[in-house]
């Protein structure tokens, strides 16, 4: 005979581990994509748990649905510390729970996730929660007759209700909060309380640690040379402007090797719209002068803004990563919208010598908890099908390279980082281009969800590239690249499925279309 317990309120995440202990069962969690989580990647430390007050539940069957409430940003493992709810968001996840004594496994499967807005000042946790989630059903659990008191007593320690939450402070998060928030964030993407809300990075993004001077101090022996230029005010407005008017010094460029009658024998930015635009050319020309000096010094350059490379604008330079003239470099900056990601009132332009990118391949490496997790092709201007057979060499080289800078990475004080590297195709030497905080850059081939998904599962199952890239796992590392299985029309996010059917009467029509597509991202 079975009996049912109505839950009546959301539960804190620690309940899933407590239930598994109470049942004497192994915990099997699934991600938002239905893939089993590797338990070794979860912060489950039985030796650190006080089990003296644990309640044992002697049931052969248990099943039902509950809602788990995760305070977003509370990543402390201490249950005693009280912290303010001001500024906290809440993730509310509906999960199915199943247990059968023959399997001795407690399985938890997410089915819906909703993120509530941040709690304003002067509002207690329960009032804020009730405003957005009042009236929701919180599910029930069904189990063997005679276990009601034990199950109810166990759940009571994890209930989030008016009794425990009518304060401006709540108990800090369970050790599972961070992991569950990440692996369940995207499930069904209901987001009825905050549609389209982005993942709040489950670790503090301490940008001060990634400022140039600190990175240079720690990694000076690894970094390739660079020049830096602050973009702000009039100059930043100009570079972000959709108007493709150019400053007088580079307004018209002639190509001596072209046929005089060719459309490319000369190109001017002059247009009816451009004539009406007024920019402070004195400010822009100072920037052009600096850019010319750097190009004269290095012959060719590669640029990025706030760590974002101008990948989707390489059509300006005929898919070449390097720019050999100011005009191409400026047009790339103006044509790319990827670097607008989280831009504020200023940005940092970094100019690298093109020499380090020539006869080389570039990769982005993702590290979580000081471990190399994923590697992806950094620029999608070329096919890397050779990686199907050479990926082992790349992975082995990157693992060894990361090991050489282990001390510096520890001294940085951040366990979750992105490394951009360039690898020589002649001798496989690796050079460090940049190092950034994980989650601070827009995606290239792998989404942040893909990276976390692989970290917590260790398998490709559930990672659907949509034909955008190939993926293989080498020595526990996920490698993503453009290969034989990649659809060329999906190499760039702005490229529509029916790109082959598009027709343009003039070059200007094509440019207008491309700018419109990139602006939609």
N, C-alpha and C positions, 0 to 999 in steps of 0.2 A: 504494500500500500504506500502511496506517495502523498506528500502534503506540500503546500505552496506558501511561500513567504513573499508578500509584496514589499518592494524596496522602499518606495516613498520619497527618495531623494538620491542625488548622485553620490558616488563613493569615491574616495581618494584612491590613487593608483596602487598603494601598498596592499590593497585588499587581494590582488591576484596572487602575490607571493604568499600572503598569509593563508589564503585558501589552499594553495598547493601544500604548504606545511601541515595544515590542519587535516588534510586528506592523506598525507604521506605520499603525495603524487609528484611526478616530474612536471615542470611547467613548460608548456609548448605554446609560444606566442606566434602569431602570424602577422605579417606586415599588411599595409593597406592593399598590397597586390596579391595577398593570399599565400605568400611564401613563408615557410617556417623560419623563424629567427634562430641563429646560432646562439645557444645559451651561454657560450663562453664570451660572447660580446655584450652580455647584459651585466649590469653591476649588482649581481646577486652574490652576496658574501654572507653565507649562513653563520660564519664564525662571529660576524659583527652584529648579529640580530639577537636581541634579548627574547628568548623563547620561554621564559619563566611564566609569562602570562598567556601563552598560546592556548587556544581552545582546540581540542581534538574533535573532529567531526567524523562519526562512524556511519557513513552512508555508502551504499554500493553504487548509487547513481546520483548525479547532480547535473542539472541543466537549466538554462534560462537566459534572460537578457538583462543587462544592467547598463547604467551610464556611468562612465568614469570621468571625473573632473580633474583636469591637470592645470594648476596655476602656471602659466607660461612665464618662465624666467626664474622660477624657484628651483634652482638645481642643487641646493644643499641637501646632504644626506641626513642632516640632524632633524629629529622630530621635535626637539624641545624648543628650538629657537623660534621666536615669534617675529614676524616681519610685516611691514606695512603693505596693505593691498593697493595703495595708491599707485597707479600706473601699470598694474598687473592686468594681463589679459587672461582669459580662461578658455581652455580647449575642452569641449564636452564630447566624449566619444561613446557611441553605443556599441557594445560588444556582446557576442554570444559566448556563453561559458558551458562547457561540456566535460563531464567526467564519468568514466565507467571503471569499476574496480578491476576488471579483467585487464585493462590497458595500463592502469596506474599512471595515467597521464591526464593532467588538467589542461584542456585546450581552450585558448582564448582567441576569438576571431573578431576583428573590428568590422562594422557594417556601415557606420556613418560618423562623420566628424564635423563639428561646428565650433568655430572660434568666436567668442564674444569679444566686444571691444574692450579697450583698457578701462580700468576702474578710475573714475575721476576723484579728485581730492574731496575729502569730507563725506564720502559715502562708504558705508560699511559693506563688507563682502557679500552678505546675504541680500541686501537691498539691490546691489548692483546685479547680482546673479538673477534675482527674481524679476527684475525689470525686463530682461531679455529672454529668460528661459522659464518663466512662470507658466504653469499649466502643462508642462511636458510630462509624459509618462516616464517612469523610471524603472519599469520592468519588474520582474519577479524571478525567483529561483524555486525549482522543484527538486525535492530530495526525498529520501526514505522517511517514512513515518517515525516519529520519535526523536528527530534531530532538530526540530524547530528552535528550541531554546539555544542549542549550541551554535547553529548557523546565525541566528539573530544576534546573539552575544558577540560573535566574531565580527559581523558586519557593523555593529554599533561602534566599534573602535575606529571605523573608517568612514562614517557617514559625514556628509557635508550638508548640514541642515541649519535651520534658524537658531537652534540652540548653541551650536559651536561657531557659527559664522556671522553673528550679529555684532561684529566688532570691526575696528579699522585695522586689525592685525589678525593674521591666521598662522597656524603652524607651518613651518617651512616644509619644502617638498620632500617626498620620498625619493630614495635613490633611483627608483625606476622612472620617475617623472620625465627626465630628459630623454631617455630612450623611447618610452612609449609615445611621447609627443612627436618625435621625429618619425617613427615607423608607422604611426597612425594618422599623421597630419592630413594626408592627401585622400584618405579613404572616402569614396563617393563624392567628395568635394561638395557637400551640401551647403555649408557656409551660409545658412539662412540668416545668421545674425551679422555676418560681415563678408559679403560675397567677394570671392577672389582674393581674400587676404593671403599675404605671403607668409611663408614659414618664417617665424621669428627664430633666428639662429640660436640653437641650444647651448651656446657658450658665449661668453662676453667677447665682443669685438673690440679689443683694446687697440685702436688705431695708433695710439702713441708709440706702441712697440714697433710699428711698421713704417714709421717716418724714415726718410732717406738716411739721416745721420746715424740712426740706430742700426739700420740694416747694413750700412756701409761699415760701421764699426765692427760688427760681428762677422760679416761675410765678405770683407774686402778682398780676400784672396780668391774668392770664387766669382765675383760679379764681373761682367763685361763692362767696358767703358760706357759712359752715357753723358748726355748734356740735358739739363733740366730747364724748363721755362714755365713760369707761373702764368696761367690764363685766367684773367679776371676782367671785370668791367666791360668796357667797349670792345676789347679784343675777344672776350668770351662770347659776347652777344653776336659779334660778327661771325665767328666760327660756327655758332649754333644756328645762325640764320638760314632759312630755306632759300634765300636769294643767292643765286650763284654768281653774283658780281664779284670781280677780283680787283685788287688794288692796282693802280696804274703801272707799277714797275713790272708786273707779271700779267698784265691784262691781255696781252696778245703774244703768243709764242709761235714762231715759224719752224717748220720741219723741212730742212734743206733736202733731205733724201726723198721727199714725197713728190709725186707728180704735181705740177703747178695747178692742174685742174681738179685735183683731188679735194674732197671735202675736208681733208685733214691737213692741207697745205698751210692753213692758218686757222686759228680759232680764237674768237673774241667773246668775252662774256657780255658784250653790249647787247641789250634788248630793251624793248619799250619799258618793261618793269624795272630793269636795272638802272636806267637813266634817272628814275624817280627816287632811288634809294640813296640816302646820305649816310655815309659812315665816316668816322674820324680816321681818315687814311694816314694821318701822322702816327697814330698809335699802331695801326696795322703794319705800316712800313717799317717801324722799329723792329717788330717781330719778324718781318720778312728779311731784314738785314741780318738778324741773328741766325735765322734759318739758312740763309745763303752762306754765312761764315762756317756753319757746321757742315753743310754739304761740301763746301770747298775743302774742308779739313778731311772729311771721310770719303769723298766722292759719291757715295750712296748712303742713304739712311733708312732706318725703320722707326716708325713712331708709335707711341701709345699714349693714352690719356687716362690717368688714374688707374693704370694697370690694364686697361682695355685696349687691345690692338684693333686696328681699323680693317678688320678682315672682310667685312661685307662691302668695302669700298675699293677693293683691289682691282675692280674692272677699270678704274681710272688709269692704272699703270699696266694694263694688259695682263692682269693676274700676277704681276711681279710683286713680291713682298717689299723690295727695295724701291726707293724713290731717288732719282738722280737730279731732279730739278725742283725748285720751290713751287712751281705751278702744280705739279703732281701731288706734292706733299700737302699743299693747301686744299686742293680739290678733294683729296682723300679725307682730310679733317672735316670739310664741309659736307661731304657726301655720306659720311658714316654717322649713324645715330646710336650705335652700340655704346659709345663712350658717354652718352647722355645719362646712362644708368646712375641713378642716385646722385646726380651732379648738383652742386650747390651754387654758391656765388663765386667760387673759384675752382680751378682744377690744375693739375700738374701735367704738362706735356713732357714726355721723356723721349729723347732722340738718341737712337742707338746707331753705331757704325754698321753699315750694311755688310761689311766684311764678315762679321760673325754669323750672319744668316746665309751667306753664300756657300754653296756646296755643303749644306747642312740641313738637318730636319729638326723641326721644333715640336716640343711636347709640353703639355701641362700635366703636372703630377699632383695628385690630391693625397694629403696625409691627415689621418685622424688618430688622435692619441699617439702621436709620434710614429705611426705605422704608415708605410706606403700602401695605399688602397687601390687607386685607379690612375690610369695614364691615358691621355687622349691627344690626338693630333691637334696642334694649336691653331694652325692656319688651314682652312679648308679650300685652298686654291688649287690643290693638286691631289691626285690619287695615291694613296699609300698602300696599294695592294701588296707590295713586297713584305708588309708586316705580317701577312699570313704565315710566312716562313721565317721572318727575321725578328719577330716580336720577342722571342726568348733572349736574343742578344741585347735588345733595348732594355728589357725588364732587368736582366742580370746587371747591365751597366748602371741603370738608375738605382737599383738597390745598393750596389757598391758605392755609388756616388753619395747617396743619402747617408750611408754609414760614415763616410769621411767627414761629414759636417754634423754628426750627431751632437757633439759638444756645443756647437754654435746654436743648433736648434733648441737644445735644452736651455741654454743661456738666454735665448729669445723669450722664453717663458710662455710660449704658446704651443700647445700640442696639436692644433688643427690649422694647417697651412696649405697654401697652394704654391708650388714651385713651377716657374716657367723656365725651361731649359732649351738649349740648342745643342744638337749632337752632330759632330762632323761625320760626313759620309766617307771620309778618307781613312781616318784612324779611330773613329768612334769616341773621340774626346768629348767630354761634356762641359759646357759652360753655363753658369747661372745667369739668366736674364733678369729675373725678378722674383720676389717672394712676397706673397700677400696673405691676408687672413682668409681662411675658408669661409665662403659665403659672401665675400665682399665683391665678387665679380659676376657678371652675367654669364650664362652658360655658353659653351661652344658646341660640343657634341653631347656631352653628358649633362643632365640636369642635376641640381643639388639633391633632388630626391633619388636619382639613380645612384649617386655616390653613397648616400647614407644607406640606401637599400642594399647595395653590395657590401658595405661595411658590416651591416647587421646580419646578412644572410650568407655571404661568401659565394653566392651563385648568380648566374646571369638570368635565371628564371624570374620572370616578372619585369625584366627590363626590355621594353618594346621601343626600338629606335624608330619605328614607322618607316623603315627603309632609308633613314637618314645616314646611318653608319653601320659598319660591321663591328662585332665585338668578339673577343676571345679572352679566355682566362689562362694566364701563364704564371705558374708558381704562386697562385693565390692572388694575383694582381689582375684586375680588369683592364683590358686595353681596347680603346675605341678608336676607329680610324675609318677613312673613306676607302673602301675596297671594292671587290668585284660584286658584292651584294648590295652596295649602296646605290641609290637612285640619284643620278646626276641632278635631276630637277629639284632634289631636296637638300642639296649641299648647303644652301643658305636658307635661313628662315623666311626671307622675303620672296623666295622663288615659288610661284604658284604651281599647282599640279598641271595646269594646262599651258605652261609656259611655251611649249612647242607650237601652240596654235596662235600665239600673239604675233601681230604684224604692226610695224611702225613705218610711217611715211617719211619721217625725218629723224635725224639724230636727236633733236630736241625733244621729240615725242618719247623716244626711248629713255632719255635722261629724266624727263618728268615722271614717267611711269616708275622707274627705279627709285627715285626719291620718294614718291608716294608710298611705295611698298615698304621701304626701310622706315619711313616715319610711322607706319602702322604698328611696328614692333615696340 
